[in-house]
Amino acid sequence: MLPILTVAVIALLIAADQVIKIIVLNNLAPVGSIVVIDKFISLTYVENTGAAFGSFHGYTAVLSVFTALVLAVGLIYLLSGKIKSKIAYWAAAVVIAGGTGNLIDRIFRGYVIDFIEPLFVKFAVFNFADILVTVGAFVLIFYLIYEMFKESKDSKKEGAKDE
């Protein structure tokens, strides 16, 4: 049951990402940019042919192949049942959904549609899929750090018992 639910949630997040990007393409691309909240955030249409923050600009094919491989391995591992923590499991699913959303853009458009631009700080323009990847990755990293500290603490307790 869980693999079916997982695939459904991933598919729903990918669909949401693609619908948002179609809306942006149809409505924002013609005007370029709209300030949503002055000095805070705008919607700015950007065609990103690179990776995060525009790195690897122009290497769309290489990025697509690499991303597809990483996502395939991640999805296989996710559905294998080897991830026991629900937090880690769902964080990985969210990362896979976001990565797939951007991969679809690279394959079918040759670029990723970015549109969220913070105005209060000099930062890259990003999209919903980027948010999924970032949030999922941060949750996974914090969970893994928590688990490392927990295991370290538990092993110290067991070491004290053995003395």
FIPA-486571 format. One record per atom (N, C-alpha, C): atom name; z, x, y. Coordinates in steps of 0.001 Angstrom, whole numbers. Layout:
<atoms>
at,w,u,v
CA,Z,X,Y
...
</atoms>
This chain:
<atoms>
at,w,u,v
N,0,823,-1207
CA,0,0,0
C,0,862,1264
N,812,1934,1258
CA,904,2780,2446
C,-430,3435,2804
N,-1203,3970,1841
CA,-2493,4550,2219
C,-3428,3533,2879
N,-3428,2300,2416
CA,-4278,1269,3016
C,-3822,1001,4449
N,-2510,876,4644
CA,-1956,656,5984
C,-2266,1845,6890
N,-2133,3035,6360
CA,-2403,4250,7132
C,-3849,4287,7605
N,-4768,4050,6696
CA,-6187,4062,7052
C,-6479,2958,8068
N,-5841,1798,7911
CA,-6041,696,8864
C,-5535,1066,10254
N,-4363,1692,10333
CA,-3812,2098,11630
C,-4697,3173,12267
N,-5115,4142,11478
CA,-6007,5185,11995
C,-7302,4555,12511
N,-7871,3654,11735
CA,-9116,2987,12141
C,-8920,2171,13419
N,-7788,1506,13533
CA,-7493,713,14734
C,-7385,1605,15971
N,-6706,2743,15834
CA,-6570,3672,16958
C,-7923,4275,17343
N,-8740,4604,16342
CA,-10083,5131,16619
C,-10919,4071,17331
N,-10850,2837,16856
CA,-11609,1744,17480
C,-11161,1540,18928
N,-9853,1574,19163
CA,-9337,1420,20533
C,-9882,2540,21418
N,-9858,3767,20915
CA,-10377,4903,21677
C,-11847,4694,22020
N,-12638,4284,21049
CA,-14073,4123,21273
C,-14383,2957,22216
N,-13637,1872,22098
CA,-13831,731,23012
C,-13500,1150,24443
N,-12394,1859,24611
CA,-12014,2340,25950
C,-13127,3231,26517
N,-13656,4119,25691
CA,-14700,5036,26160
C,-15992,4299,26503
N,-16323,3259,25767
CA,-17509,2464,26089
C,-17311,1762,27436
N,-16119,1224,27656
CA,-15807,585,28942
C,-15918,1603,30073
N,-15375,2794,29852
CA,-15442,3861,30852
C,-16897,4250,31114
N,-17665,4418,30046
CA,-19074,4800,30180
C,-19854,3752,30974
N,-19613,2490,30675
CA,-20363,1413,31337
C,-19896,1126,32763
N,-18609,1306,33026
CA,-18072,893,34330
C,-17650,2036,35251
N,-17192,3141,34682
CA,-16712,4241,35520
C,-17794,5290,35774
N,-18629,5540,34785
CA,-19671,6561,34941
C,-20548,6312,36171
N,-20945,5072,36434
CA,-21795,4846,37619
C,-21105,5149,38955
N,-19780,5015,39022
CA,-19081,5253,40297
C,-18411,6617,40350
N,-18185,7230,39198
CA,-17610,8572,39157
C,-16104,8620,39102
N,-15439,8028,40108
CA,-13984,8134,40177
C,-13395,6964,40953
N,-12230,6524,40489
CA,-11485,5457,41156
C,-10022,5880,41198
N,-9434,5910,42381
CA,-8007,6215,42500
C,-7235,4971,42091
N,-6348,5128,41102
CA,-5545,4006,40612
C,-4250,3916,41413
N,-3563,5053,41522
CA,-2348,5146,42339
C,-2499,6407,43189
N,-2544,6221,44503
CA,-2781,7317,45428
C,-1832,8486,45164
N,-2401,9680,45098
CA,-1675,10937,44883
C,-958,10994,43536
N,-1298,10078,42610
CA,-652,10083,41298
C,-1671,10140,40157
N,-2579,9166,40107
CA,-3541,9133,39003
C,-4842,8465,39423
N,-5936,9015,38908
CA,-7238,8388,39125
C,-7975,8315,37792
N,-8975,7487,37761
CA,-9890,7431,36628
C,-11152,8145,37081
N,-11461,9253,36429
CA,-12582,10100,36815
C,-13447,10371,35592
N,-14696,9994,35658
CA,-15611,10173,34527
C,-16015,11633,34392
N,-15764,12204,33186
CA,-16120,13594,32906
C,-16745,13660,31512
N,-17831,14407,31392
CA,-18440,14676,30092
C,-18027,16083,29678
N,-17111,16173,28733
CA,-16535,17443,28303
C,-17274,17950,27065
N,-18025,19044,27217
CA,-18748,19619,26079
C,-17917,20685,25366
N,-16690,20879,25811
CA,-15819,21869,25189
C,-14694,21225,24417
N,-13627,21974,24280
CA,-12432,21494,23577
C,-11362,21218,24626
N,-10125,21382,24250
CA,-9011,21116,25155
C,-9169,21901,26450
N,-9006,21196,27569
CA,-9061,21788,28902
C,-10399,22468,29186
N,-11448,22013,28490
CA,-12781,22544,28726
C,-13043,23887,28061
N,-12115,24369,27233
CA,-12352,25637,26546
C,-13490,25458,25533
N,-14142,26530,25163
CA,-15273,26527,24232
C,-16427,25661,24748
N,-16581,25628,26055
CA,-17653,24861,26697
C,-19004,25237,26084
N,-19737,24237,25640
CA,-21063,24464,25109
C,-21119,24739,23618
N,-19997,24755,22938
CA,-19964,25006,21497
C,-19698,23711,20727
N,-20381,22645,21095
CA,-20141,21325,20523
C,-20339,21312,19011
N,-21406,21937,18514
CA,-21684,21926,17073
C,-20584,22646,16294
N,-20184,23808,16774
CA,-19124,24571,16104
C,-17815,23792,16131
N,-17495,23231,17286
CA,-16273,22424,17405
C,-16318,21217,16481
N,-17471,20598,16350
CA,-17614,19421,15500
C,-17374,19763,14039
N,-17971,20835,13574
CA,-17804,21244,12173
C,-16350,21627,11902
N,-15772,22444,12773
CA,-14386,22870,12603
C,-13442,21666,12620
N,-13628,20774,13585
CA,-12782,19583,13696
C,-12918,18704,12465
N,-14140,18501,11994
CA,-14365,17664,10804
C,-13647,18235,9586
N,-13705,19551,9422
CA,-13018,20188,8291
C,-11502,20020,8391
N,-10961,20275,9567
CA,-9512,20143,9769
C,-9066,18698,9542
N,-9837,17749,10060
CA,-9481,16339,9893
C,-9581,15902,8436
N,-10603,16360,7732
CA,-10753,16011,6312
C,-9576,16537,5495
N,-9218,17802,5710
CA,-8067,18387,5001
C,-6787,17638,5376
N,-6620,17345,6663
CA,-5436,16613,7112
C,-5337,15233,6503
N,-6445,14524,6442
CA,-6447,13174,5866
C,-6165,13214,4365
N,-6764,14162,3666
CA,-6507,14307,2229
C,-5033,14601,1990
N,-4479,15525,2754
CA,-3058,15867,2614
C,-2177,14662,2961
N,-2531,13960,4009
CA,-1767,12786,4437
C,-1745,11729,3336
N,-2876,11473,2739
CA,-2976,10431,1723
C,-2534,10891,338
N,-2245,12187,192
CA,-1819,12724,-1106
C,-394,12326,-1484
N,367,11882,-501
CA,1756,11504,-768
C,2727,12669,-717
N,2254,13832,-293
CA,3124,15011,-242
C,4010,15052,994
N,3677,14274,2020
CA,4518,14227,3222
C,5565,13146,2992
N,6797,13547,2884
CA,7888,12608,2549
C,8512,11956,3775
N,8511,12639,4891
CA,9117,12101,6105
C,8183,11083,6758
N,8728,9919,7089
CA,7923,8901,7762
C,7511,9365,9154
N,8388,10092,9819
CA,8073,10592,11161
C,6896,11562,11093
N,6969,12522,10195
CA,5893,13501,10053
C,4602,12817,9601
N,4731,11873,8709
CA,3574,11144,8174
C,2816,10430,9286
N,3539,9630,10080
CA,2876,8859,11128
C,2421,9735,12291
N,3140,10817,12560
CA,2689,11758,13599
C,1351,12377,13182
N,1242,12756,11913
CA,-16,13316,11413
C,-1141,12281,11478
N,-840,11045,11159
CA,-1846,9975,11217
C,-2360,9787,12647
N,-1464,9863,13615
CA,-1851,9703,15022
C,-2728,10877,15469
N,-2392,12084,15038
CA,-3212,13262,15362
C,-4607,13101,14753
N,-4673,12662,13512
CA,-5960,12473,12840
C,-6798,11414,13565
N,-6172,10334,13987
CA,-6895,9283,14717
C,-7480,9830,16019
N,-6670,10546,16785
CA,-7148,11106,18048
C,-8247,12128,17842
N,-8060,12993,16878
CA,-9083,14006,16586
C,-10397,13374,16159
N,-10296,12309,15373
CA,-11498,11622,14918
C,-12204,10923,16082
N,-11429,10329,16984
CA,-12028,9690,18159
C,-12859,10661,18977
N,-12329,11852,19202
CA,-13089,12852,19965
C,-14252,13423,19153
N,-14073,13538,17831
CA,-15161,14020,16976
C,-16348,13059,17024
N,-16077,11770,17005
CA,-17146,10766,17104
C,-17948,10981,18388
N,-17255,11225,19487
CA,-17940,11502,20757
C,-18847,12729,20632
N,-18305,13809,20095
CA,-19079,15055,19991
C,-20331,14855,19138
N,-20180,14133,18024
CA,-21312,13949,17117
C,-22372,13031,17714
N,-21965,11901,18271
CA,-22925,10896,18715
C,-23355,11016,20176
N,-22552,11690,20998
CA,-22921,11826,22409
C,-23225,13275,22797
N,-22686,14214,22052
CA,-22836,15624,22401
C,-21766,16099,23368
N,-20849,15223,23723
CA,-19743,15539,24631
C,-18638,14503,24418
N,-17451,14823,24895
CA,-16313,13909,24829
C,-16151,13266,26207
N,-15961,11968,26214
CA,-15737,11255,27476
C,-14260,11379,27843
N,-13998,12005,28973
CA,-12648,12108,29524
C,-12602,11277,30797
N,-11422,10768,31129
CA,-11370,9874,32292
C,-10010,9754,32970
N,-8949,10237,32397
CA,-7620,10120,33010
C,-7331,11417,33759
N,-7180,11301,35069
CA,-6938,12492,35892
C,-5634,12358,36670
N,-4635,13159,36316
CA,-3407,13152,37125
C,-3684,13849,38455
N,-3203,13257,39521
CA,-3431,13819,40858
C,-2224,14574,41394
N,-1070,14378,40760
CA,171,14998,41232
C,330,16436,40759
N,-563,16874,39881
CA,-534,18230,39355
C,-1969,18632,39017
N,-2292,19922,39170
CA,-3630,20380,38798
C,-3665,20482,37279
N,-4418,19577,36673
CA,-4457,19487,35217
C,-5837,18996,34803
N,-6138,19129,33545
CA,-7427,18689,33018
C,-7534,17165,33016
N,-8753,16683,33058
CA,-9027,15265,32860
C,-9023,15051,31342
N,-8406,13973,30882
CA,-8260,13751,29442
C,-8514,12293,29101
N,-8330,11933,27826
CA,-8620,10575,27377
C,-7550,10064,26408
N,-7731,8860,25925
CA,-6780,8228,25005
C,-6630,9036,23714
N,-7737,9523,23165
CA,-7675,10322,21938
C,-6852,11595,22157
N,-7000,12206,23320
CA,-6209,13398,23645
C,-4714,13066,23670
N,-4393,11890,24194
CA,-2993,11460,24219
C,-2469,11316,22795
N,-3275,10716,21915
CA,-2859,10564,20522
C,-2593,11932,19875
N,-3527,12857,20055
CA,-3365,14197,19467
C,-2118,14882,20030
N,-1938,14816,21331
CA,-808,15493,21977
C,530,14897,21570
N,633,13583,21633
CA,1896,12925,21264
C,2200,13163,19790
N,1208,12981,18930
CA,1421,13215,17500
C,1836,14642,17205
N,1183,15600,17858
CA,1507,17014,17642
C,2919,17340,18135
N,3290,16830,19304
CA,4642,17080,19817
C,5702,16475,18909
N,5489,15262,18458
CA,6452,14627,17543
C,6569,15463,16273
N,5444,15899,15743
CA,5455,16707,14525
C,6162,18045,14750
N,5891,18690,15855
CA,6544,19971,16163
C,8048,19796,16324
N,8463,18794,17099
CA,9903,18565,17281
C,10577,18191,15971
N,9906,17413,15154
CA,10464,17060,13846
C,10636,18309,12984
N,9630,19167,12945
CA,9711,20385,12130
C,10807,21321,12634
N,10962,21434,13946
CA,12044,22258,14513
C,13392,21670,14132
N,13530,20361,14241
CA,14765,19674,13847
C,15081,19958,12377
N,14085,19846,11528
CA,14286,20082,10095
C,14684,21536,9816
N,14099,22479,10550
CA,14462,23888,10373
C,15927,24112,10720
N,16369,23546,11844
CA,17768,23692,12241
C,18693,23000,11247
N,18294,21849,10784
CA,19087,21094,9810
C,19226,21881,8508
N,18117,22436,8013
CA,18154,23234,6784
C,18994,24487,6976
N,18888,25126,8146
CA,19672,26317,8430
C,21159,25992,8441
N,21500,24889,9059
CA,22890,24445,9130
C,23418,24106,7735
N,22601,23418,6942
CA,23003,23055,5575
C,23187,24288,4702
N,22299,25284,4858
CA,22429,26493,4038
C,23659,27305,4451
N,24029,27267,5720
CA,25248,27953,6166
C,26483,27288,5578
N,26472,25951,5521
CA,27590,25217,4918
C,27719,25556,3447
N,26594,25607,2729
CA,26623,25936,1304
C,27065,27365,1096
N,26666,28270,1997
CA,27093,29663,1907
C,28583,29806,2103
N,29145,28993,3008
CA,30585,29026,3240
C,31348,28477,2037
N,30798,27511,1328
CA,31435,26939,145
C,31474,27929,-998
N,30431,28782,-1092
CA,30333,29746,-2187
C,31328,30884,-2043
N,31841,31105,-819
CA,32758,32232,-601
C,34103,31944,-1080
</atoms>
